Amino acid sequence: MSNQKTVRITLLKSPIGYEKSQGETARALGLRKLHATVELPDSPTVRGQIYKIRHLVQVDESGETNS
C-alpha cells in the first residue's frame, strides 16, 4: 500500500467567457461538466493547473489515501 496525498477538485464555474487556455486546463484536469469532481495526486504540476483556474474550482485537501 502506498500512502499518497491527493486533492479533490470540483468545477464550480464555467470556463466560458474566460481565456481559452483556462478551459483547456479544466479539461486537462478531467473536469468536463459543472459540479464534476476529480481526485488527483497532489503534485506540483496539478497544483500549478489548479492555481491557473483557482477562480473556477473548489479544492479539498483529502490527505492520504490507501491505494
DRENPADREN-158760 format. One line per 4 residues: for each residue y, x, z of C-alpha. Coordinates in steps of 0.05 Angstrom, whole numbers. Layout:
N
Y/X/Z ~ ...
This chain:
67
0/0/0 ~ 68/26/-17 ~ 129/3/20 ~ 187/-1/-28
254/-33/-15 ~ 273/-90/-62 ~ 334/-132/-77 ~ 334/-206/-95
386/-223/-147 ~ 408/-294/-164 ~ 454/-312/-223 ~ 507/-360/-196
559/-360/-251 ~ 551/-360/-326 ~ 569/-295/-362 ~ 600/-337/-418
674/-320/-423 ~ 665/-250/-395 ~ 654/-186/-433 ~ 593/-187/-478
563/-127/-442 ~ 563/-165/-376 ~ 519/-219/-407 ~ 474/-166/-435
469/-133/-366 ~ 448/-200/-335 ~ 394/-208/-388 ~ 371/-136/-377
361/-152/-303 ~ 318/-212/-323 ~ 370/-266/-308 ~ 367/-315/-365
387/-381/-334 ~ 435/-402/-279 ~ 405/-400/-209 ~ 348/-357/-235
325/-306/-183 ~ 291/-239/-195 ~ 265/-188/-146 ~ 273/-116/-168
263/-48/-136 ~ 324/-21/-101 ~ 344/38/-145 ~ 410/69/-166
401/42/-236 ~ 392/-30/-212 ~ 450/-22/-163 ~ 495/1/-220
476/-60/-261 ~ 489/-106/-201 ~ 557/-73/-190 ~ 577/-88/-262
563/-163/-254 ~ 576/-170/-179 ~ 624/-229/-192 ~ 567/-268/-225
509/-256/-177 ~ 487/-262/-105 ~ 446/-204/-77 ~ 399/-209/-18
370/-147/14 ~ 296/-162/20 ~ 280/-99/59 ~ 209/-74/48
152/-107/12 ~ 79/-90/15 ~ 52/-82/-56
